[in-house]
Amino acid sequence: MHKIIFLHGLSLSRTIWNRLTPNITNYECITPDLIGHGDNNKERIFDFKTMWSDVLPSFSDYSENILVLHSMASALLPEIALSGLKIKKIVLIEANLIEQDSKWSKDLSSMNSKDFNRTVQRIKDNPVMFLKMQLSNDLPHVELKKLSEGYLKFNSIALKEIAKNLFIRTTNGEIQKAISNLSSQIIYLRGGNSPDWNEGRRFLKNKEIQYIEIPNSKHYPMIDNPHDSLRAILN
């Protein structure tokens, strides 16, 4: 059976895919916790090279498989491009491509220790609230609690290191260059209620990458609108 590999964004975990993966029957779904996140939060070297090396052994032949990258996970594209792996399709969901996308990462990485620790504590004290702020639709609290589980588990050192490296990659053009070097089909999904993203859309148009807006959704279209998100991924 072919696989769909789902990689989550910064400070979250594999549970963020819980509303999407149960609807997939023709693929094996793989949803790892990235290093520094979820149940994979031991002290490590928190860079993207190590993150990709950690993920890679879980997968077999990529040739007919789909790779889905949400938000921060797009920073793995340089490693993916260098690996030479043959991936049928790469789906970018609200992926970080330009400086505008990494404002939160810039803010985190530039905070002094006191402000950063205070921010981390606020996130861990209010995980459901932090997730709801980025959703268009209301969900039962018990479901939101599970979806936001990653906010309780991330390694704070990893958060700051990854945020710093993510901001660098979105400002130096490294992610955009990697996209240009990939031969896989690439599509980009963005929430229809997300802020304007004209610079990003211009880049995608220039690279002839399909851009799909998922209605009634924001930064997490796979939560707000799993039906249309899944249809876009599989088409």
Backbone torsions as a table, in degrees:
resi	resn	phi	psi	omega
1	MET	NA	135.8	177.5
2	HIS	-70.1	161.8	-173.9
3	LYS	-118.7	151.0	164.7
4	ILE	-117.1	122.5	-178.9
5	ILE	-103.3	121.7	-177.0
6	PHE	-110.0	122.5	178.8
7	LEU	-116.8	123.6	-173.0
8	HIS	-81.1	176.1	-178.4
9	GLY	-95.6	-173.0	-173.7
10	LEU	-65.3	132.7	174.7
11	SER	73.8	8.5	-179.6
12	LEU	-112.5	-159.2	-178.2
13	SER	-154.6	-177.2	-177.0
14	ARG	-62.9	-19.7	-178.4
15	THR	-66.6	-14.4	-178.7
16	ILE	-64.6	-16.2	-179.6
17	TRP	-95.0	6.3	-170.8
18	ASN	-61.8	-26.1	-179.7
19	ARG	-87.3	-9.7	-175.2
20	LEU	-103.5	-50.8	-169.7
21	THR	-64.8	-30.7	179.1
22	PRO	-62.8	-17.5	-178.9
23	ASN	-90.5	3.3	-177.0
24	ILE	-102.5	122.9	-176.2
25	THR	-116.8	-25.1	-173.5
26	ASN	-96.5	3.4	178.6
27	TYR	-133.1	152.2	167.2
28	GLU	-82.8	128.5	-179.0
29	CYS	-97.1	129.1	177.5
30	ILE	-118.0	122.4	-175.8
31	THR	-131.6	76.7	-178.3
32	PRO	-75.9	156.9	166.1
33	ASP	-84.5	126.0	177.7
34	LEU	-72.1	157.4	-177.5
35	ILE	-56.5	139.0	-178.1
36	GLY	85.4	2.9	-173.8
37	HIS	-132.8	154.6	175.1
38	GLY	53.5	-129.5	179.8
39	ASP	-89.4	9.2	-179.0
40	ASN	-116.4	49.1	-169.2
41	ASN	-112.3	24.1	176.9
42	LYS	-71.8	163.4	179.3
43	GLU	-63.0	124.2	179.8
44	ARG	-142.7	-177.4	165.9
45	ILE	-84.4	116.7	-172.0
46	PHE	-96.7	69.8	173.5
47	ASP	-126.3	170.6	-173.2
48	PHE	-72.6	-30.5	176.3
49	LYS	-62.0	-46.0	178.7
50	THR	-66.9	-38.4	179.2
51	MET	-61.1	-45.1	179.7
52	TRP	-68.0	-39.7	178.0
53	SER	-62.3	-32.2	179.4
54	ASP	-72.4	-34.7	-178.6
55	VAL	-78.8	-38.1	-169.1
56	LEU	-54.3	-43.6	-177.4
57	PRO	-62.1	-17.2	-179.0
58	SER	-74.7	-14.1	-172.2
59	PHE	-110.6	152.4	174.5
60	SER	-106.6	-142.2	-177.8
61	ASP	-59.8	124.0	-177.4
62	TYR	-87.2	-8.8	-162.7
63	SER	-54.8	-33.8	-179.5
64	GLU	-114.8	18.8	-174.8
65	ASN	-105.0	167.1	-177.8
66	ILE	-117.3	137.2	177.2
67	LEU	-116.4	124.7	-178.0
68	VAL	-113.7	123.3	-177.0
69	LEU	-119.4	121.7	178.4
70	HIS	-103.7	131.9	169.9
71	SER	52.4	-116.2	-178.2
72	MET	-55.2	-30.3	-175.0
73	ALA	-60.3	-18.8	177.5
74	SER	-63.6	-19.0	178.3
75	ALA	-68.3	-8.8	174.8
76	LEU	-82.6	-7.2	-176.3
77	LEU	-58.0	-37.9	176.2
78	PRO	-59.7	-40.6	177.8
79	GLU	-67.4	-39.2	179.4
80	ILE	-64.1	-43.4	179.5
81	ALA	-64.0	-41.3	-179.8
82	LEU	-69.2	-27.3	-176.7
83	SER	-67.3	-25.6	-178.6
84	GLY	74.6	8.2	-179.8
85	LEU	-65.6	142.6	178.6
86	LYS	-92.9	104.5	-179.2
87	ILE	-111.9	129.7	-176.2
88	LYS	-61.0	-49.0	-176.1
89	LYS	-146.2	139.4	172.1
90	ILE	-116.0	123.0	-179.8
91	VAL	-108.2	120.2	178.4
92	LEU	-100.9	119.9	179.7
93	ILE	-109.3	113.0	-179.1
94	GLU	47.9	41.1	-172.0
95	ALA	-75.1	147.2	176.7
96	ASN	-77.2	114.1	179.0
97	LEU	-122.9	-32.9	-174.4
98	ILE	-125.7	168.6	-176.1
99	GLU	-57.2	-37.4	179.1
100	GLN	-54.0	-33.0	-175.2
101	ASP	-73.6	-18.4	-172.3
102	SER	-114.5	30.9	179.6
103	LYS	-60.6	-44.9	-180.0
104	TRP	-63.0	-39.3	178.5
105	SER	-64.0	-41.0	177.7
106	LYS	-61.7	-45.1	-179.4
107	ASP	-62.1	-44.9	-179.7
108	LEU	-61.6	-47.0	-174.3
109	SER	-69.9	-20.5	-178.3
110	SER	-98.3	-2.3	-179.4
111	MET	-71.1	146.8	169.9
112	ASN	-73.6	168.5	-172.8
113	SER	-59.4	-41.2	-177.8
114	LYS	-63.9	-47.8	-179.0
115	ASP	-67.7	-38.2	179.4
116	PHE	-64.3	-46.8	-179.8
117	ASN	-62.9	-35.8	177.5
118	ARG	-66.0	-40.5	178.7
119	THR	-64.5	-45.3	178.1
120	VAL	-57.9	-43.3	-178.8
121	GLN	-65.6	-39.1	177.7
122	ARG	-61.7	-41.4	179.5
123	ILE	-63.1	-46.6	-175.8
124	LYS	-72.9	-23.1	176.7
125	ASP	-81.7	-21.3	-174.2
126	ASN	-135.8	53.7	-174.9
127	PRO	-61.6	-40.7	-179.0
128	VAL	-65.1	-42.1	179.6
129	MET	-62.2	-42.4	-179.0
130	PHE	-64.1	-35.5	177.4
131	LEU	-72.4	-45.2	-178.2
132	LYS	-59.0	-31.7	180.0
133	MET	-60.9	-21.9	-176.3
134	GLN	-111.1	15.9	178.7
135	LEU	-112.8	152.8	175.5
136	SER	-93.3	-24.9	-171.7
137	ASN	-119.9	149.5	176.9
138	ASP	-81.2	141.5	176.2
139	LEU	-132.1	159.7	176.8
140	PRO	-58.2	143.6	-176.9
141	HIS	-57.5	-40.1	-177.0
142	VAL	-63.0	-35.2	178.3
143	GLU	-73.5	-41.8	177.6
144	LEU	-61.7	-36.1	179.5
145	LYS	-61.8	-41.8	179.2
146	LYS	-71.3	-43.1	-179.2
147	LEU	-62.3	-34.0	-176.4
148	SER	-93.1	12.7	-175.8
149	GLU	-54.8	-33.8	-178.0
150	GLY	-60.4	-30.5	179.7
151	TYR	-62.6	-19.0	179.5
152	LEU	-89.9	-16.3	-166.9
153	LYS	-115.3	-14.6	-172.7
154	PHE	-63.5	151.0	176.0
155	ASN	-81.4	123.5	-174.5
156	SER	-64.8	-33.9	176.6
157	ILE	-65.0	-42.0	177.8
158	ALA	-61.4	-42.1	-178.6
159	LEU	-56.9	-46.9	-176.7
160	LYS	-71.4	-41.6	-179.4
161	GLU	-65.9	-45.4	-179.1
162	ILE	-67.3	-39.5	177.5
163	ALA	-59.5	-43.5	179.3
164	LYS	-62.6	-47.1	-178.3
165	ASN	-68.6	-32.6	177.5
166	LEU	-66.3	-45.0	179.2
167	PHE	-60.4	-40.4	178.3
168	ILE	-60.9	-44.4	-176.3
169	ARG	-70.7	-26.5	178.4
170	THR	-83.9	-17.0	-179.9
171	THR	-98.9	-24.8	-178.3
172	ASN	-94.1	2.4	176.7
173	GLY	80.7	7.5	-175.9
174	GLU	-64.3	-39.6	-179.8
175	ILE	-68.8	-43.5	179.0
176	GLN	-63.4	-39.7	178.1
177	LYS	-62.9	-40.8	179.7
178	ALA	-62.1	-40.4	178.0
179	ILE	-59.2	-40.5	-179.9
180	SER	-65.2	-23.9	-176.3
181	ASN	-95.7	0.7	-178.6
182	LEU	-94.3	140.6	179.0
183	SER	-98.5	-7.6	179.8
184	SER	-67.6	154.7	167.8
185	GLN	-64.5	134.1	179.8
186	ILE	-126.1	133.7	172.0
187	ILE	-128.8	153.9	-178.9
188	TYR	-122.4	126.1	177.6
189	LEU	-109.5	132.9	178.6
190	ARG	-135.9	142.8	178.7
191	GLY	-63.7	133.7	-178.8
192	GLY	-63.9	-21.0	179.4
193	ASN	-102.8	10.6	176.6
194	SER	-76.1	162.1	-179.8
195	PRO	-61.1	161.0	176.9
196	ASP	-54.3	146.3	-173.4
197	TRP	-144.7	52.1	-171.8
198	ASN	-64.7	-40.4	-179.7
199	GLU	-63.1	-43.3	178.7
200	GLY	-64.5	-41.0	179.6
201	ARG	-65.1	-37.6	177.5
202	ARG	-63.2	-41.0	178.2
203	PHE	-61.5	-47.5	-179.3
204	LEU	-62.1	-41.1	179.0
205	LYS	-62.8	-42.1	179.7
206	ASN	-62.6	-33.2	-180.0
207	LYS	-91.5	3.2	180.0
208	GLU	57.2	42.2	177.3
209	ILE	-99.3	129.9	-177.8
210	GLN	-65.4	132.8	-179.4
211	TYR	-116.5	125.7	-177.4
212	ILE	-127.1	125.2	173.8
213	GLU	-91.6	129.2	178.8
214	ILE	-94.9	115.3	-175.5
215	PRO	-64.1	156.4	175.7
216	ASN	55.4	42.6	-179.4
217	SER	-151.5	162.3	176.5
218	LYS	-123.9	-125.9	-172.0
219	HIS	-69.4	-18.2	-179.9
220	TYR	-121.5	70.2	-179.5
221	PRO	-61.2	-26.3	178.9
222	MET	-70.4	-14.5	174.1
223	ILE	-98.4	-50.4	-177.9
224	ASP	-64.4	-39.7	-173.8
225	ASN	-145.1	69.4	-176.8
226	PRO	-62.8	-30.6	-178.2
227	HIS	-62.4	-54.1	-178.6
228	ASP	-70.8	-31.8	176.8
229	SER	-63.4	-45.2	-178.4
230	LEU	-67.2	-39.6	178.3
231	ARG	-60.6	-41.1	178.6
232	ALA	-66.8	-38.0	-179.6
233	ILE	-65.7	-40.9	-171.9
234	LEU	-88.8	-20.8	-178.4
235	ASN	-68.4	NA	NA
